[in-house]
Amino acid sequence: MQIEHGCSGGGDLLCRDEELYAWLRLAEDAARSGGEYLAKTALTGARVTAESGRDVKLEADHLSEAHILEVLHRKSNFRIHSEERGMVRGQGDDDLCWIVDPLDGSFNYLRGIPSCCVSVGLWRKNEPLLGAIYDFKREELFAGIVGVGAWLNKAPIHVGSVTEPGRAVLCTGFPVEMDFSTDALSRFVNLIRAYKKIRMLGSAALSLAYVAAGRADVYYEQDIKLWDVAAGAAIVVAAGGRILRSESDKKDAVTLYAGPPSMPALCP
């Protein structure tokens, strides 16, 4: 089933503005806490704790997560769905859930490639509500509340105005559970070949942040984990864009498209 979230929505009317801004500040504080830890750890090197197939887990992922969850628990009692710990039960509104990636772009971080970040999103049921993404390498904090607005270091941002794929920059990637068979890769290339430029940053969250800020025009990725895109999806919609998503047969994964409403969409 395909689900669309677009720029026409007025935000979650069940939440007062002061609540939304308070939750966004909490998401920002949590993302900064994890990012500041990661920035310090990067100077001393990253230790690999597990490696399976194309995936790698770092000690930094778990330690960043501990910093983030400490901040979130301090001022909220919602459920938390985090990459490393899975679902952490809360005592509050079951409809609200923090979705956390404590280090998106782990392999980039390991190799010293400066495309990695911390991602903290808040969803109500199956809907993105708000998000914060902190690029600790560049000290850039992307944030947004659906129906209210989006910001980069407190300055307003908006999705780009390109309307044709032939003029657009598409950000994408190959998640660890993607089908890498020749046939599957050929189908994928046929899907994206109409775009002017293709960029693979190695971070889905940053890719979505760049779409929200108009640096890139479109994001599309198959079988990407929800925690990689939860905050970014909220920020794109908050910045005037739209997202289309469909469930994947992979656990905790979705196929996601994000871009300006005027751009013909790739169907997930």
Contacts in CASP RR format, 6 or more apart in sequence:
PFRMAT RR
TARGET T0000
AUTHOR 0000-0000-0000
METHOD contacts of the structure
MODEL  1
MQIEHGCSGGGDLLCRDEELYAWLRLAEDAARSGGEYLAKTALTGARVTA
ESGRDVKLEADHLSEAHILEVLHRKSNFRIHSEERGMVRGQGDDDLCWIV
DPLDGSFNYLRGIPSCCVSVGLWRKNEPLLGAIYDFKREELFAGIVGVGA
WLNKAPIHVGSVTEPGRAVLCTGFPVEMDFSTDALSRFVNLIRAYKKIRM
LGSAALSLAYVAAGRADVYYEQDIKLWDVAAGAAIVVAAGGRILRSESDK
KDAVTLYAGPPSMPALCP
1 246 0 8 1.000
1 247 0 8 1.000
2 244 0 8 1.000
2 245 0 8 1.000
2 246 0 8 1.000
2 267 0 8 1.000
2 268 0 8 1.000
3 126 0 8 1.000
3 244 0 8 1.000
3 245 0 8 1.000
3 246 0 8 1.000
4 242 0 8 1.000
4 243 0 8 1.000
4 244 0 8 1.000
5 127 0 8 1.000
5 128 0 8 1.000
5 146 0 8 1.000
5 233 0 8 1.000
5 237 0 8 1.000
5 242 0 8 1.000
5 243 0 8 1.000
6 237 0 8 1.000
6 240 0 8 1.000
6 241 0 8 1.000
6 242 0 8 1.000
6 243 0 8 1.000
6 261 0 8 1.000
7 237 0 8 1.000
7 240 0 8 1.000
7 241 0 8 1.000
7 242 0 8 1.000
7 261 0 8 1.000
9 146 0 8 1.000
9 147 0 8 1.000
10 146 0 8 1.000
10 147 0 8 1.000
11 129 0 8 1.000
11 145 0 8 1.000
11 146 0 8 1.000
11 147 0 8 1.000
11 148 0 8 1.000
12 20 0 8 1.000
12 124 0 8 1.000
12 127 0 8 1.000
12 129 0 8 1.000
12 146 0 8 1.000
14 124 0 8 1.000
15 124 0 8 1.000
15 129 0 8 1.000
17 148 0 8 1.000
20 129 0 8 1.000
20 130 0 8 1.000
20 145 0 8 1.000
20 148 0 8 1.000
21 145 0 8 1.000
22 75 0 8 1.000
23 76 0 8 1.000
23 122 0 8 1.000
23 129 0 8 1.000
23 130 0 8 1.000
24 130 0 8 1.000
24 131 0 8 1.000
24 132 0 8 1.000
24 143 0 8 1.000
24 144 0 8 1.000
24 145 0 8 1.000
26 71 0 8 1.000
26 72 0 8 1.000
26 75 0 8 1.000
26 76 0 8 1.000
27 98 0 8 1.000
27 120 0 8 1.000
27 121 0 8 1.000
27 122 0 8 1.000
27 130 0 8 1.000
27 131 0 8 1.000
27 132 0 8 1.000
27 143 0 8 1.000
27 231 0 8 1.000
28 120 0 8 1.000
28 132 0 8 1.000
28 134 0 8 1.000
28 141 0 8 1.000
28 143 0 8 1.000
29 71 0 8 1.000
30 67 0 8 1.000
30 68 0 8 1.000
30 69 0 8 1.000
30 71 0 8 1.000
30 72 0 8 1.000
30 100 0 8 1.000
30 118 0 8 1.000
30 120 0 8 1.000
30 132 0 8 1.000
31 68 0 8 1.000
31 118 0 8 1.000
31 119 0 8 1.000
31 120 0 8 1.000
31 132 0 8 1.000
31 133 0 8 1.000
31 134 0 8 1.000
31 141 0 8 1.000
32 118 0 8 1.000
32 134 0 8 1.000
32 141 0 8 1.000
33 67 0 8 1.000
33 68 0 8 1.000
33 70 0 8 1.000
33 71 0 8 1.000
34 64 0 8 1.000
34 67 0 8 1.000
34 68 0 8 1.000
34 102 0 8 1.000
34 118 0 8 1.000
34 134 0 8 1.000
34 136 0 8 1.000
35 64 0 8 1.000
35 67 0 8 1.000
35 117 0 8 1.000
35 118 0 8 1.000
35 134 0 8 1.000
35 136 0 8 1.000
36 136 0 8 1.000
37 60 0 8 1.000
37 63 0 8 1.000
37 64 0 8 1.000
37 67 0 8 1.000
38 60 0 8 1.000
38 64 0 8 1.000
38 103 0 8 1.000
38 109 0 8 1.000
38 116 0 8 1.000
38 118 0 8 1.000
38 136 0 8 1.000
39 136 0 8 1.000
39 137 0 8 1.000
41 60 0 8 1.000
41 63 0 8 1.000
42 109 0 8 1.000
42 112 0 8 1.000
46 58 0 8 1.000
46 59 0 8 1.000
46 60 0 8 1.000
46 109 0 8 1.000
46 110 0 8 1.000
47 58 0 8 1.000
47 59 0 8 1.000
47 60 0 8 1.000
48 56 0 8 1.000
48 57 0 8 1.000
48 58 0 8 1.000
48 59 0 8 1.000
48 110 0 8 1.000
49 57 0 8 1.000
49 58 0 8 1.000
49 59 0 8 1.000
49 62 0 8 1.000
50 56 0 8 1.000
50 57 0 8 1.000
51 57 0 8 1.000
53 176 0 8 1.000
54 176 0 8 1.000
55 176 0 8 1.000
56 106 0 8 1.000
56 107 0 8 1.000
56 110 0 8 1.000
57 84 0 8 1.000
57 106 0 8 1.000
58 103 0 8 1.000
58 106 0 8 1.000
58 109 0 8 1.000
58 110 0 8 1.000
60 103 0 8 1.000
60 106 0 8 1.000
60 109 0 8 1.000
61 83 0 8 1.000
61 84 0 8 1.000
61 102 0 8 1.000
61 103 0 8 1.000
61 106 0 8 1.000
62 84 0 8 1.000
62 102 0 8 1.000
64 102 0 8 1.000
64 103 0 8 1.000
64 118 0 8 1.000
65 82 0 8 1.000
65 83 0 8 1.000
65 84 0 8 1.000
65 85 0 8 1.000
65 100 0 8 1.000
65 102 0 8 1.000
67 102 0 8 1.000
68 82 0 8 1.000
68 100 0 8 1.000
68 102 0 8 1.000
68 118 0 8 1.000
68 120 0 8 1.000
69 80 0 8 1.000
69 82 0 8 1.000
69 85 0 8 1.000
69 88 0 8 1.000
69 100 0 8 1.000
72 78 0 8 1.000
72 80 0 8 1.000
72 98 0 8 1.000
72 100 0 8 1.000
72 120 0 8 1.000
76 98 0 8 1.000
77 90 0 8 1.000
77 91 0 8 1.000
77 92 0 8 1.000
78 90 0 8 1.000
78 92 0 8 1.000
78 93 0 8 1.000
78 96 0 8 1.000
78 97 0 8 1.000
78 98 0 8 1.000
78 122 0 8 1.000
79 87 0 8 1.000
79 88 0 8 1.000
79 89 0 8 1.000
79 90 0 8 1.000
79 94 0 8 1.000
79 96 0 8 1.000
79 97 0 8 1.000
79 98 0 8 1.000
80 87 0 8 1.000
80 88 0 8 1.000
80 90 0 8 1.000
80 97 0 8 1.000
80 98 0 8 1.000
80 99 0 8 1.000
80 100 0 8 1.000
81 87 0 8 1.000
81 88 0 8 1.000
81 97 0 8 1.000
81 98 0 8 1.000
81 99 0 8 1.000
81 100 0 8 1.000
81 226 0 8 1.000
81 227 0 8 1.000
82 88 0 8 1.000
82 98 0 8 1.000
82 99 0 8 1.000
82 100 0 8 1.000
82 101 0 8 1.000
82 102 0 8 1.000
82 227 0 8 1.000
83 100 0 8 1.000
83 101 0 8 1.000
83 102 0 8 1.000
83 225 0 8 1.000
83 227 0 8 1.000
84 102 0 8 1.000
95 124 0 8 1.000
95 125 0 8 1.000
96 122 0 8 1.000
96 123 0 8 1.000
96 124 0 8 1.000
96 129 0 8 1.000
97 122 0 8 1.000
97 123 0 8 1.000
97 124 0 8 1.000
98 120 0 8 1.000
98 121 0 8 1.000
98 122 0 8 1.000
99 120 0 8 1.000
99 121 0 8 1.000
99 122 0 8 1.000
99 123 0 8 1.000
99 226 0 8 1.000
99 227 0 8 1.000
99 230 0 8 1.000
99 231 0 8 1.000
100 119 0 8 1.000
100 120 0 8 1.000
100 121 0 8 1.000
100 227 0 8 1.000
101 118 0 8 1.000
101 119 0 8 1.000
101 205 0 8 1.000
101 225 0 8 1.000
101 227 0 8 1.000
101 228 0 8 1.000
101 230 0 8 1.000
101 231 0 8 1.000
102 118 0 8 1.000
103 109 0 8 1.000
103 116 0 8 1.000
103 117 0 8 1.000
103 118 0 8 1.000
104 116 0 8 1.000
104 117 0 8 1.000
104 118 0 8 1.000
104 119 0 8 1.000
104 203 0 8 1.000
104 204 0 8 1.000
104 205 0 8 1.000
104 206 0 8 1.000
104 228 0 8 1.000
105 115 0 8 1.000
105 116 0 8 1.000
105 117 0 8 1.000
105 202 0 8 1.000
105 203 0 8 1.000
106 116 0 8 1.000
107 113 0 8 1.000
107 202 0 8 1.000
108 114 0 8 1.000
108 115 0 8 1.000
108 116 0 8 1.000
108 202 0 8 1.000
108 203 0 8 1.000
109 116 0 8 1.000
114 137 0 8 1.000
114 138 0 8 1.000
115 137 0 8 1.000
115 201 0 8 1.000
115 202 0 8 1.000
115 203 0 8 1.000
115 206 0 8 1.000
116 135 0 8 1.000
116 136 0 8 1.000
116 137 0 8 1.000
116 203 0 8 1.000
116 206 0 8 1.000
117 133 0 8 1.000
117 134 0 8 1.000
117 135 0 8 1.000
117 136 0 8 1.000
117 203 0 8 1.000
117 205 0 8 1.000
117 206 0 8 1.000
117 209 0 8 1.000
118 133 0 8 1.000
118 134 0 8 1.000
118 136 0 8 1.000
119 131 0 8 1.000
119 132 0 8 1.000
119 133 0 8 1.000
119 205 0 8 1.000
119 227 0 8 1.000
119 228 0 8 1.000
119 230 0 8 1.000
119 231 0 8 1.000
119 232 0 8 1.000
120 131 0 8 1.000
120 132 0 8 1.000
120 133 0 8 1.000
120 231 0 8 1.000
121 128 0 8 1.000
121 129 0 8 1.000
121 130 0 8 1.000
121 131 0 8 1.000
121 132 0 8 1.000
121 230 0 8 1.000
121 231 0 8 1.000
121 232 0 8 1.000
121 234 0 8 1.000
122 129 0 8 1.000
122 130 0 8 1.000
122 131 0 8 1.000
122 234 0 8 1.000
123 129 0 8 1.000
123 230 0 8 1.000
123 234 0 8 1.000
127 146 0 8 1.000
128 146 0 8 1.000
128 230 0 8 1.000
128 232 0 8 1.000
128 233 0 8 1.000
128 234 0 8 1.000
128 237 0 8 1.000
128 243 0 8 1.000
129 145 0 8 1.000
129 146 0 8 1.000
129 234 0 8 1.000
130 143 0 8 1.000
130 144 0 8 1.000
130 145 0 8 1.000
130 146 0 8 1.000
130 234 0 8 1.000
130 238 0 8 1.000
131 143 0 8 1.000
131 144 0 8 1.000
131 145 0 8 1.000
131 230 0 8 1.000
131 231 0 8 1.000
131 232 0 8 1.000
131 234 0 8 1.000
131 235 0 8 1.000
131 238 0 8 1.000
132 141 0 8 1.000
132 142 0 8 1.000
132 143 0 8 1.000
132 144 0 8 1.000
132 231 0 8 1.000
133 141 0 8 1.000
133 142 0 8 1.000
133 143 0 8 1.000
133 205 0 8 1.000
133 206 0 8 1.000
133 208 0 8 1.000
133 209 0 8 1.000
133 231 0 8 1.000
133 232 0 8 1.000
133 235 0 8 1.000
134 140 0 8 1.000
134 141 0 8 1.000
134 142 0 8 1.000
135 141 0 8 1.000
135 142 0 8 1.000
135 206 0 8 1.000
135 209 0 8 1.000
139 153 0 8 1.000
140 152 0 8 1.000
140 153 0 8 1.000
140 209 0 8 1.000
141 152 0 8 1.000
141 153 0 8 1.000
142 150 0 8 1.000
142 151 0 8 1.000
142 152 0 8 1.000
142 157 0 8 1.000
142 209 0 8 1.000
142 212 0 8 1.000
142 213 0 8 1.000
142 232 0 8 1.000
142 235 0 8 1.000
143 150 0 8 1.000
143 151 0 8 1.000
143 152 0 8 1.000
143 235 0 8 1.000
144 150 0 8 1.000
144 151 0 8 1.000
144 212 0 8 1.000
144 234 0 8 1.000
144 235 0 8 1.000
144 238 0 8 1.000
144 239 0 8 1.000
145 234 0 8 1.000
145 238 0 8 1.000
146 234 0 8 1.000
146 237 0 8 1.000
146 238 0 8 1.000
147 237 0 8 1.000
147 238 0 8 1.000
148 238 0 8 1.000
149 156 0 8 1.000
149 238 0 8 1.000
149 239 0 8 1.000
149 240 0 8 1.000
150 156 0 8 1.000
150 157 0 8 1.000
150 158 0 8 1.000
150 212 0 8 1.000
150 235 0 8 1.000
150 236 0 8 1.000
150 238 0 8 1.000
150 239 0 8 1.000
150 240 0 8 1.000
151 157 0 8 1.000
152 213 0 8 1.000
157 212 0 8 1.000
157 213 0 8 1.000
157 214 0 8 1.000
157 239 0 8 1.000
158 212 0 8 1.000
158 214 0 8 1.000
158 239 0 8 1.000
158 240 0 8 1.000
159 211 0 8 1.000
159 212 0 8 1.000
159 214 0 8 1.000
159 217 0 8 1.000
159 236 0 8 1.000
159 239 0 8 1.000
159 240 0 8 1.000
159 241 0 8 1.000
159 259 0 8 1.000
159 260 0 8 1.000
160 214 0 8 1.000
160 217 0 8 1.000
160 260 0 8 1.000
161 260 0 8 1.000
161 262 0 8 1.000
162 168 0 8 1.000
162 217 0 8 1.000
162 260 0 8 1.000
162 263 0 8 1.000
163 260 0 8 1.000
163 262 0 8 1.000
163 263 0 8 1.000
164 263 0 8 1.000
165 194 0 8 1.000
165 195 0 8 1.000
165 196 0 8 1.000
165 218 0 8 1.000
165 263 0 8 1.000
165 264 0 8 1.000
166 194 0 8 1.000
166 195 0 8 1.000
166 196 0 8 1.000
167 196 0 8 1.000
168 195 0 8 1.000
168 196 0 8 1.000
168 197 0 8 1.000
168 217 0 8 1.000
168 218 0 8 1.000
168 263 0 8 1.000
169 195 0 8 1.000
169 196 0 8 1.000
169 197 0 8 1.000
169 198 0 8 1.000
169 199 0 8 1.000
169 215 0 8 1.000
169 216 0 8 1.000
169 217 0 8 1.000
169 218 0 8 1.000
170 192 0 8 1.000
170 195 0 8 1.000
170 197 0 8 1.000
170 198 0 8 1.000
170 199 0 8 1.000
170 216 0 8 1.000
170 217 0 8 1.000
170 218 0 8 1.000
170 219 0 8 1.000
170 220 0 8 1.000
171 199 0 8 1.000
171 200 0 8 1.000
171 201 0 8 1.000
171 207 0 8 1.000
171 208 0 8 1.000
171 210 0 8 1.000
171 211 0 8 1.000
171 216 0 8 1.000
171 218 0 8 1.000
171 219 0 8 1.000
171 220 0 8 1.000
172 192 0 8 1.000
172 198 0 8 1.000
172 199 0 8 1.000
172 200 0 8 1.000
172 207 0 8 1.000
172 219 0 8 1.000
172 220 0 8 1.000
172 221 0 8 1.000
173 200 0 8 1.000
173 202 0 8 1.000
173 204 0 8 1.000
173 207 0 8 1.000
173 221 0 8 1.000
174 180 0 8 1.000
174 200 0 8 1.000
175 204 0 8 1.000
175 221 0 8 1.000
175 222 0 8 1.000
175 223 0 8 1.000
175 224 0 8 1.000
175 225 0 8 1.000
175 228 0 8 1.000
175 253 0 8 1.000
177 223 0 8 1.000
177 250 0 8 1.000
177 253 0 8 1.000
178 184 0 8 1.000
178 222 0 8 1.000
178 223 0 8 1.000
179 185 0 8 1.000
179 223 0 8 1.000
188 222 0 8 1.000
191 220 0 8 1.000
191 266 0 8 1.000
192 198 0 8 1.000
192 220 0 8 1.000
192 266 0 8 1.000
195 218 0 8 1.000
199 207 0 8 1.000
199 216 0 8 1.000
201 207 0 8 1.000
201 210 0 8 1.000
204 219 0 8 1.000
204 221 0 8 1.000
204 224 0 8 1.000
204 228 0 8 1.000
204 229 0 8 1.000
205 228 0 8 1.000
205 229 0 8 1.000
205 231 0 8 1.000
205 232 0 8 1.000
207 216 0 8 1.000
207 219 0 8 1.000
207 221 0 8 1.000
208 219 0 8 1.000
208 229 0 8 1.000
208 231 0 8 1.000
208 232 0 8 1.000
208 233 0 8 1.000
208 235 0 8 1.000
208 236 0 8 1.000
208 258 0 8 1.000
209 232 0 8 1.000
209 235 0 8 1.000
210 216 0 8 1.000
211 217 0 8 1.000
211 218 0 8 1.000
211 219 0 8 1.000
211 236 0 8 1.000
211 239 0 8 1.000
211 241 0 8 1.000
211 258 0 8 1.000
211 259 0 8 1.000
212 232 0 8 1.000
212 235 0 8 1.000
212 236 0 8 1.000
212 238 0 8 1.000
212 239 0 8 1.000
212 241 0 8 1.000
213 239 0 8 1.000
214 239 0 8 1.000
217 259 0 8 1.000
217 260 0 8 1.000
217 263 0 8 1.000
218 257 0 8 1.000
218 258 0 8 1.000
218 259 0 8 1.000
218 263 0 8 1.000
218 266 0 8 1.000
219 236 0 8 1.000
219 256 0 8 1.000
219 257 0 8 1.000
219 258 0 8 1.000
219 259 0 8 1.000
220 256 0 8 1.000
220 257 0 8 1.000
220 258 0 8 1.000
220 266 0 8 1.000
220 268 0 8 1.000
221 229 0 8 1.000
221 255 0 8 1.000
221 256 0 8 1.000
222 248 0 8 1.000
222 255 0 8 1.000
222 268 0 8 1.000
223 248 0 8 1.000
223 250 0 8 1.000
223 253 0 8 1.000
223 254 0 8 1.000
223 255 0 8 1.000
224 248 0 8 1.000
224 253 0 8 1.000
224 254 0 8 1.000
224 255 0 8 1.000
224 256 0 8 1.000
225 252 0 8 1.000
225 253 0 8 1.000
226 252 0 8 1.000
226 253 0 8 1.000
226 254 0 8 1.000
227 252 0 8 1.000
229 254 0 8 1.000
229 256 0 8 1.000
232 258 0 8 1.000
233 243 0 8 1.000
233 245 0 8 1.000
233 256 0 8 1.000
233 258 0 8 1.000
236 242 0 8 1.000
236 243 0 8 1.000
236 258 0 8 1.000
236 259 0 8 1.000
237 243 0 8 1.000
240 260 0 8 1.000
240 261 0 8 1.000
241 258 0 8 1.000
241 259 0 8 1.000
241 260 0 8 1.000
241 261 0 8 1.000
242 258 0 8 1.000
242 259 0 8 1.000
242 260 0 8 1.000
242 261 0 8 1.000
242 265 0 8 1.000
243 256 0 8 1.000
243 257 0 8 1.000
243 258 0 8 1.000
243 259 0 8 1.000
244 256 0 8 1.000
244 257 0 8 1.000
244 258 0 8 1.000
244 265 0 8 1.000
244 266 0 8 1.000
244 267 0 8 1.000
244 268 0 8 1.000
245 254 0 8 1.000
245 255 0 8 1.000
245 256 0 8 1.000
245 257 0 8 1.000
245 268 0 8 1.000
246 254 0 8 1.000
246 255 0 8 1.000
246 268 0 8 1.000
247 254 0 8 1.000
247 255 0 8 1.000
248 254 0 8 1.000
248 255 0 8 1.000
254 268 0 8 1.000
255 268 0 8 1.000
256 268 0 8 1.000
257 265 0 8 1.000
257 266 0 8 1.000
257 267 0 8 1.000
257 268 0 8 1.000
259 265 0 8 1.000
END
